Amino acid sequence: QKEVEQDPGPLSVPEGAIVSLNCTYSNSAFQYFMWYRQYSRKGPELLMYTYSSGNKEDGRFTAQVDKSSKYISLFIRDSQPSDSATYLCAMPFSGGYNKLIFGAGTRLAVHP
Amino acid sequence: GAVVSQHPSRVICKSGTSVKIECRSLDFQATTMFWYRQFPKKSLMLMATSNEGSKATYEQGVEKDKFLINHASLTLSTLTVTSAHPEDSSFYICSASSGPSTDTQYFGPGTRLTVL
C-alpha cells in the first residue's frame, strides 16, 4: 500500500462546477497536509496548507482534513478554465528535514 | 512570495555527457534544498535532500555517484547528472526551504533533460 493515494484522473468538468479532489494516506503520524497546483511543464506551487482536522478556506478553495479517516480533500468552487492543472496532495515526514511525500496528482481540465 | 529559479529550463545532451542544473533561491536563504524527479504524468519523487555546507542525503535507490549534489551557499544548489543516459531523461525539479523546522517548500520551475 502506498503511503499516499490519489486518483490520477483525468477529471473533466464544465466551467462553474464544484470540483472535489481527494487523497487518502496510511500514516497516522502525518500532521500537516498540503495541496500543490502544477501547470504543465512548470514546478508545483503551494495552494493550501492545513494542520490537523477541519476545514480551511481561501477564496474559491477549501481544504478539508479528516484525520480519523485519513482522508483529505480540496474543493474548488466556481471552477475556471485557469484552474486546469494537476493538483498534488503532499505530506511531510515528521521530524528531520520535512521531506514531502506526494500523491500521484489529479489532472483537472475545466472546459468553458 | 518566495521565488526559486532553475537553470537551464531545458537541456538536450548526448549520451555519456554530464549536465549541471542550478537551483537558486532568489529572495530568501535556503538552508535546505530538495531535488525531485518527475516522469510524464507521474508524481514527484524525492531524489535527495541537501543542506548548505554538508553532504546531501540520498533516497533509497538513487545513485549518489551519478547524481552529484552540491549545496555551496544558502542560495544555490546544483545537481550534476554524470555520464547521462537516455533513461535519465526526465523533468528535474528543485525546492527550497528556509529551515528544517519550516514545512513549506518553494519549488523551482523545473528543468527538462533529454538525453539522446
Chai-1 contact restraints between the chains, C-beta under 6 A:
chainA,res_idxA,chainB,res_idxB,connection_type,confidence,min_distance_angstrom,max_distance_angstrom,comment,restraint_id
A,Y32,B,D103,contact,1.0,0.0,6.0,A-B,restraint_1
A,K42,B,P109,contact,1.0,0.0,6.0,A-B,restraint_2
A,G43,B,I93,contact,1.0,0.0,6.0,A-B,restraint_3
A,G43,B,F107,contact,1.0,0.0,6.0,A-B,restraint_4
A,G43,B,G108,contact,1.0,0.0,6.0,A-B,restraint_5
A,G43,B,P109,contact,1.0,0.0,6.0,A-B,restraint_6
A,G43,B,G110,contact,1.0,0.0,6.0,A-B,restraint_7
A,P44,B,F107,contact,1.0,0.0,6.0,A-B,restraint_8
A,P92,B,D103,contact,1.0,0.0,6.0,A-B,restraint_9
A,Y97,B,T32,contact,1.0,0.0,6.0,A-B,restraint_10
A,Y97,B,T49,contact,1.0,0.0,6.0,A-B,restraint_11
A,Y97,B,P100,contact,1.0,0.0,6.0,A-B,restraint_12
A,N98,B,D103,contact,1.0,0.0,6.0,A-B,restraint_13
A,K99,B,L46,contact,1.0,0.0,6.0,A-B,restraint_14
A,F102,B,S43,contact,1.0,0.0,6.0,A-B,restraint_15
A,F102,B,L44,contact,1.0,0.0,6.0,A-B,restraint_16
A,A104,B,S43,contact,1.0,0.0,6.0,A-B,restraint_17
A,G105,B,S43,contact,1.0,0.0,6.0,A-B,restraint_18
